[in-house]
Amino acid sequence: MLPRDSVSLTPVAAARPALPVGDPRQQAFARALANLVGQSMPADVLAKLPDGSFVVRINDMAARMPLPQGAQVGTQVPLTLVTVAPRPMFQVQTGQGAPAFAEAGPPLPEGASPQASTLAYLEGKDAAALTRTAALLAGTRGLAQLPGGAADGANTSLSTAGKMLGDVIAAAQKADTQATAAAGRTPLLGGPSTDAGAIAQALKDGLGKSGLFYESHVAEWAEGARPRADLAAEPQARGMPPPTDPNTAQFINLQLNAHEQGRAAWQGQLWPGRDMQWDVERDASGRQDGSDGDEHGGTWQSSLRLRFGALGEVAARVVLSGGQLHIRLDTEDESVKGLLDAQRARLADALDAAGTPLSTLTIHDDGQR
C-alpha cells in the first residue's frame, strides 16, 4: 500500500485497451514478470508501431510499450520493473534526469490495430509518486543483500516486504500524536442541511475520497470502472511525503488496519463548525452479541459522534445485521434524551419510507451508560 501522487496519463491512443487486465495473455505476461519486481533489465527496441508505441524484447519476451521521444529501433533502453499490478509498469531511464514510467503488455493479437490499445506513459510531476516507489524498492533490494538476508527469490520477497512494512510501522510510532482516523481537510457540506440524501452522499464521498482505498480505486480505474477524475480528489493525488515520513506512515497504517480489520474511521467537519467522528466496521462472522449477521455481508456497524449547539454531543451507533436495523443514541443529559425520545416515531416513519424498517431504537444519557 504505497501512497502515490496523481495518476495522469498520456495515452498512445484514446481508446479502451485491447488487452484488459483480466485478459489471459495480459495475465500470463504479468505472471512471467512477477518475480522480477524491483530488478533492472534492458529493453531491446525491435520496431516502432504506427501509433507511436514500440515492440521491445524484455527478459527474452516480446512486449509492447511506449518509450520516450527519440527512442530508436536497434538500441537498448534501461528499465526497472516497479509493479506488475494492475499492469506491468517500468521505470524508464531517459538519460535526461527526469523520471518516466511506462506500462507494458504482450504484443497485440494478429490483425489487431495498435490504435485499439492504450498504454500509459508518465513523466515529470505525474511520475513523482512512482519515483518514490522505485526508490523504496531499491532500498529493499539493498536490505536483502545485507548479511543474514534470504538467499532464494521467494524468501527474499517475503523478507524485503516484511522489512519495508517494519520501517513504515517504526516511522508511524515516531509521530508526535497517533492518528486513529483519516482526517478530512474541508467540511463535507457547505452549510447546515436537513436533506438526508445530501448528507448521505457527503458521508459516502468523504470516506471514499479519504485515500484509505486509493489503491483499490486505481485498480478500478485501470479496469475502466472508475473515472480518472475521482482519483484526483484523494490525498495521494495531491502529493504525500515518502512512506518513512511519520505522518505518511501513520496513514499507511490506517490503510492496513482498514484492510485487515474491516474498519475505517474518518474525522473532520460535516459542515463548517460541526465536528464529526465516524467509524464504519464490518464483522463478517456476525454480531458480537451472538445474533446472526447477514448471510452474505456479515454485520455492519457505523458509529457517528456529533456536537450540536442545542443538544450538545450526540453519539449514534447503527447496526445492520440480517436485514435488521438497530440504533442506539447516547446523549449528555436526560433532558436531551427526552427531546430525542419524542422524535422516535418520526425516525421510524422516515426509515420505513426509505425501505429500511427500524427494528430497535434505544436512547441513553450519560448516567445510564
Secondary structure, 3 states (H helix, E strand, C coil): CCCCCCCCCCCCCCCCCCCCCCCHHHHHHHHHHHHHCCCEEEEEEEEECCCCCEEEEECCEEEEECCCCCCCCCCEEEEEEEECCCCCEEEECCCCCCCEEEECECCCCCCCCHHHCCCCEEEHHHHHHHHHHHHHHHHHHHHHCCCCCCCCHHHHHHHHHHHHHHHHHHHHHCCCCCCCCEECCCCCCCCCCCCHHHHHHHHHHHHHCCCCCHHHHHHHHHCCCCCHHHHCCCHHHHCCCCCCCHHHHHHHHHHHHHHHHCEEEEEEEEECCEEEEEEEEEECCCCCCCCCCECCCEEEEEEEEEEECCCEEEEEEEEEECCEEEEEEECCCHHHHHHHHCCHHHHHHHHHHCCCCEEEEEEECHHHC
